[in-house]
Amino acid sequence: MVKDDARLTAEIESLLAKAEAADAAEDAQFGAGEEPQDLLSAHTVRAAEHMGTEPFIAETVAETVTVAETETVAVTVAVALTVAVAMTMSACRTPDPTPPTVACPVAAVRVHAQRELDALRGCATLPALELRGAVPFDLSPLERLTRIDGDLGIGGTFALGSVTLPALAHVGGALRIVTNLDLGGVYLSALASAGSITITDAPPLLEIMLPALIRVDGDLTLARLPSLELVDVSTLPGVGGTLSLDGAPRLATWLGPTEAAVQARSQP
């Protein structure tokens, strides 16, 4: 404890000695006993002599200049601080993350769980896709899917309420929507062409909407759809194979080719 007191006393004496030395140096440079206000008064008198006016007028001018200079310094400091803060915030700001690159499959895909479907988010083209399972499926990860080069198979499923693929325009192989026990609607609003189409065995299915379909190279088969009320294939002139509609006793609205048109397109 005594050693600490001695050390503190020595440090205080050292600081006092440095302060006295600095004060002595200022006195030698500016004159002893002159405070800033005394210096200002002397400058005021000299300014009055040069300006040919009374000291109090020159003092007013000097004070005005002093205040103006003080305000200018304050504004300059404020601007400098603002710029420094802005630069610091800009340097520390976290850059926007770069969207991850989607690695889409180059081979046929089989999906049995939602996480496998989520992994396809952002893909525009797939070689082939098969989806089946008892779990509920959300097809929104496929909202950008425009083309499937091979087959698209959906079923069997037990908890898929609708097949909605708003951007899908082409299925190069077979489109099969078969044995989906909770399916209420098929909505492929952009589908223009498919190798063949088969939609069967969906007891609650009410409507099939394919309003942009213009080409089916093979068969179009609709069967065992006891609740079906509406089919829209209104832009389809015919099919390359056979059009078959069976087991849809409640069908009220058919928008599509007549049987004569189908038979005409089926001829070589």
C-alpha positions as CSV (number, residue, x, y, z in Angstrom):
1,M,0.0,0.0,0.0
2,V,2.9,2.4,0.9
3,K,4.6,1.6,-2.4
4,D,1.4,2.4,-4.3
5,D,1.0,5.8,-2.5
6,A,4.6,6.6,-3.3
7,R,4.2,5.7,-6.9
8,L,1.0,7.8,-7.2
9,T,2.7,10.7,-5.6
10,A,5.6,10.5,-8.0
11,E,3.3,10.4,-11.0
12,I,1.3,13.4,-9.8
13,E,4.5,15.4,-9.2
14,S,5.7,14.5,-12.7
15,L,2.4,15.6,-14.3
16,L,2.5,18.9,-12.3
17,A,6.1,19.5,-13.4
18,K,5.2,18.9,-17.1
19,A,2.2,21.3,-16.8
20,E,4.4,24.0,-15.2
21,A,7.0,23.6,-18.0
22,A,4.3,23.9,-20.6
23,D,2.9,27.0,-18.9
24,A,6.3,28.6,-18.8
25,A,6.9,27.9,-22.5
26,E,3.6,29.6,-23.3
27,D,4.4,32.6,-21.1
28,A,7.8,32.9,-22.9
29,Q,6.0,32.8,-26.3
30,F,2.9,35.0,-25.6
31,G,3.9,37.0,-22.6
32,A,3.2,36.2,-19.0
33,G,-0.2,37.1,-17.5
34,E,-2.0,37.7,-20.8
35,E,-5.2,35.7,-21.1
36,P,-7.0,35.2,-24.4
37,Q,-9.5,38.1,-23.4
38,D,-6.5,40.4,-22.9
39,L,-5.1,39.5,-26.3
40,L,-8.5,40.1,-27.9
41,S,-8.7,43.6,-26.2
42,A,-5.3,44.6,-27.5
43,H,-6.2,43.4,-31.0
44,T,-9.4,45.4,-30.7
45,V,-7.5,48.6,-29.9
46,R,-5.1,48.1,-32.8
47,A,-8.1,47.4,-35.1
48,A,-9.7,50.6,-34.1
49,E,-6.5,52.6,-34.9
50,H,-6.3,51.1,-38.4
51,M,-10.0,51.4,-39.1
52,G,-10.2,55.0,-37.7
53,T,-13.2,54.2,-35.5
54,E,-14.0,53.8,-31.9
55,P,-12.7,50.8,-29.9
56,F,-16.2,49.6,-29.0
57,I,-17.1,49.5,-32.8
58,A,-14.0,47.6,-33.6
59,E,-14.6,45.3,-30.6
60,T,-18.1,44.6,-32.0
61,V,-16.6,43.7,-35.4
62,A,-14.0,41.5,-33.7
63,E,-16.6,39.7,-31.7
64,T,-18.7,39.2,-34.8
65,V,-15.7,37.8,-36.6
66,T,-14.9,35.6,-33.7
67,V,-18.4,34.3,-33.4
68,A,-18.6,33.7,-37.2
69,E,-15.3,31.9,-37.1
70,T,-16.5,29.8,-34.1
71,E,-19.8,28.9,-35.9
72,T,-17.9,28.0,-39.1
73,V,-15.6,25.7,-37.1
74,A,-18.6,24.1,-35.5
75,V,-20.3,23.5,-38.8
76,T,-17.1,22.2,-40.3
77,V,-16.7,19.8,-37.4
78,A,-20.3,18.7,-37.7
79,V,-20.0,18.0,-41.4
80,A,-16.8,16.1,-40.9
81,L,-18.4,14.0,-38.2
82,T,-21.4,13.3,-40.4
83,V,-19.2,12.2,-43.3
84,A,-17.1,10.0,-41.0
85,V,-20.2,8.3,-39.5
86,A,-21.6,7.7,-43.0
87,M,-18.3,6.2,-44.2
88,T,-18.1,4.0,-41.2
89,M,-21.7,2.8,-41.6
90,S,-21.1,2.2,-45.3
91,A,-17.9,0.2,-44.6
92,C,-19.7,-1.9,-41.9
93,R,-22.9,-2.5,-43.8
94,T,-23.3,-6.2,-44.7
95,P,-23.6,-6.6,-48.4
96,D,-26.7,-8.1,-49.9
97,P,-26.3,-11.9,-50.1
98,T,-25.8,-13.3,-53.6
99,P,-28.8,-15.5,-54.5
100,P,-27.6,-19.1,-54.5
101,T,-27.2,-20.8,-57.8
102,V,-29.8,-23.5,-58.4
103,A,-28.3,-26.8,-59.2
104,C,-31.1,-28.6,-61.2
105,P,-30.9,-32.3,-61.8
106,V,-29.7,-33.7,-65.0
107,A,-31.3,-37.1,-64.5
108,A,-34.9,-38.2,-63.8
109,V,-36.2,-37.2,-60.4
110,R,-38.3,-39.2,-58.0
111,V,-40.0,-37.2,-55.2
112,H,-41.5,-38.8,-52.0
113,A,-41.2,-36.0,-49.5
114,Q,-41.7,-32.2,-49.5
115,R,-38.0,-31.5,-48.8
116,E,-37.1,-33.3,-52.1
117,L,-39.6,-31.1,-53.9
118,D,-38.2,-28.0,-52.2
119,A,-34.8,-28.8,-53.6
120,L,-36.2,-28.3,-57.1
121,R,-37.2,-24.7,-56.4
122,G,-36.2,-22.4,-59.3
123,C,-35.7,-25.1,-61.8
124,A,-37.1,-24.3,-65.3
125,T,-36.3,-27.6,-67.0
126,L,-36.2,-31.2,-65.7
127,P,-35.4,-34.4,-67.6
128,A,-38.3,-36.3,-66.0
129,L,-40.3,-36.1,-62.7
130,E,-42.2,-38.7,-60.7
131,L,-44.1,-37.6,-57.5
132,R,-45.8,-40.0,-55.2
133,G,-46.4,-40.4,-51.4
134,A,-48.9,-40.3,-48.6
135,V,-47.7,-36.9,-47.2
136,P,-49.2,-33.5,-48.1
137,F,-47.4,-31.9,-51.0
138,D,-47.0,-28.2,-51.8
139,L,-46.1,-27.8,-55.5
140,S,-45.2,-24.1,-55.3
141,P,-41.4,-24.9,-55.6
142,L,-42.2,-25.9,-59.2
143,E,-43.8,-22.6,-60.1
144,R,-41.0,-21.7,-62.5
145,L,-40.9,-25.1,-64.2
146,T,-41.6,-24.6,-67.9
147,R,-40.4,-27.9,-69.5
148,I,-40.1,-31.6,-68.8
149,D,-38.2,-33.4,-71.5
150,G,-39.4,-36.9,-70.5
151,D,-42.4,-38.1,-68.5
152,L,-44.3,-36.4,-65.7
153,G,-46.0,-38.8,-63.3
154,I,-48.1,-37.7,-60.4
155,G,-49.6,-40.5,-58.2
156,G,-50.4,-42.2,-56.2
157,T,-50.9,-39.6,-53.5
158,F,-53.2,-39.4,-50.6
159,A,-53.0,-35.7,-49.6
160,L,-52.5,-33.7,-52.9
161,G,-55.4,-31.3,-53.3
162,S,-54.6,-29.9,-56.7
163,V,-52.0,-30.1,-59.5
164,T,-51.1,-26.5,-60.3
165,L,-48.1,-25.8,-62.4
166,P,-48.6,-22.3,-63.8
167,A,-45.5,-22.1,-66.1
168,L,-45.3,-25.7,-67.4
169,A,-45.6,-25.5,-71.2
170,H,-44.2,-28.8,-72.5
171,V,-44.0,-32.4,-71.5
172,G,-42.0,-34.4,-74.0
173,G,-43.1,-37.8,-72.8
174,A,-46.3,-39.0,-71.0
175,L,-48.2,-36.9,-68.6
176,R,-49.8,-39.3,-66.1
177,I,-51.9,-38.1,-63.2
178,V,-53.1,-41.4,-61.8
179,T,-54.5,-42.6,-58.4
180,N,-54.7,-39.3,-56.4
181,L,-57.3,-39.9,-53.7
182,D,-57.6,-36.2,-52.5
183,L,-57.2,-34.5,-55.9
184,G,-59.8,-31.8,-56.5
185,G,-58.5,-30.0,-59.6
186,V,-55.9,-30.1,-62.4
187,Y,-54.7,-26.6,-63.5
188,L,-52.0,-26.5,-66.2
189,S,-52.8,-23.1,-67.7
190,A,-49.7,-22.9,-69.8
191,L,-49.4,-26.5,-71.1
192,A,-49.3,-26.4,-74.9
193,S,-48.0,-29.9,-75.8
194,A,-47.5,-33.3,-74.4
195,G,-46.6,-36.8,-75.7
196,S,-49.7,-38.2,-74.2
197,I,-52.1,-37.4,-71.3
198,T,-53.7,-39.8,-68.8
199,I,-55.8,-38.6,-65.9
200,T,-57.6,-41.4,-64.0
201,D,-58.7,-42.7,-60.6
202,A,-59.3,-39.5,-58.7
203,P,-62.7,-39.8,-57.0
204,P,-63.0,-36.2,-55.8
205,L,-61.7,-34.5,-59.0
206,L,-64.1,-31.8,-60.2
207,E,-62.3,-30.0,-63.0
208,I,-59.5,-30.4,-65.5
209,M,-58.2,-27.1,-66.9
210,L,-55.8,-27.2,-69.9
211,P,-56.9,-24.1,-71.8
212,A,-53.6,-23.6,-73.8
213,L,-53.2,-27.2,-75.0
214,I,-52.8,-27.4,-78.8
215,R,-50.9,-30.7,-79.3
216,V,-51.1,-34.2,-77.9
217,D,-49.0,-36.6,-80.0
218,G,-50.5,-39.8,-78.5
219,D,-53.6,-40.6,-76.5
220,L,-55.7,-38.5,-74.3
221,T,-57.4,-40.7,-71.6
222,L,-59.8,-39.6,-68.9
223,A,-61.3,-42.4,-66.8
224,R,-62.8,-43.3,-63.5
225,L,-63.5,-39.8,-62.4
226,P,-66.9,-40.0,-60.8
227,S,-67.1,-36.3,-59.6
228,L,-65.7,-34.7,-62.8
229,E,-67.9,-31.8,-64.0
230,L,-65.7,-29.7,-66.3
231,V,-63.0,-30.3,-68.8
232,D,-61.4,-27.4,-70.7
233,V,-59.2,-28.3,-73.6
234,S,-60.8,-25.7,-75.8
235,T,-57.7,-24.9,-78.0
236,L,-57.0,-28.5,-78.8
237,P,-57.9,-29.3,-82.4
238,G,-57.5,-33.1,-81.9
239,V,-55.0,-35.7,-80.7
240,G,-52.5,-37.9,-82.5
241,G,-53.9,-41.1,-80.9
242,T,-57.2,-41.8,-79.3
243,L,-59.4,-39.6,-77.1
244,S,-61.0,-41.7,-74.4
245,L,-63.5,-40.5,-71.8
246,D,-65.1,-43.0,-69.5
247,G,-66.4,-43.2,-66.0
248,A,-67.4,-39.5,-65.6
249,P,-71.2,-39.6,-65.1
250,R,-71.4,-36.1,-63.7
251,L,-69.5,-34.4,-66.6
252,A,-71.6,-31.3,-67.5
253,T,-69.2,-29.2,-69.6
254,W,-66.8,-30.4,-72.2
255,L,-64.7,-27.8,-74.0
256,G,-62.7,-29.6,-76.6
257,P,-62.5,-31.4,-79.9
258,T,-65.5,-33.5,-81.1
259,E,-65.1,-37.2,-81.7
260,A,-65.1,-36.5,-85.5
261,A,-62.2,-34.2,-85.1
262,V,-60.4,-36.7,-83.0
263,Q,-60.9,-39.5,-85.5
264,A,-59.8,-37.2,-88.4
265,R,-56.6,-36.4,-86.6
266,S,-56.0,-40.1,-85.8
267,Q,-55.8,-41.0,-89.5
268,P,-52.3,-41.3,-91.1
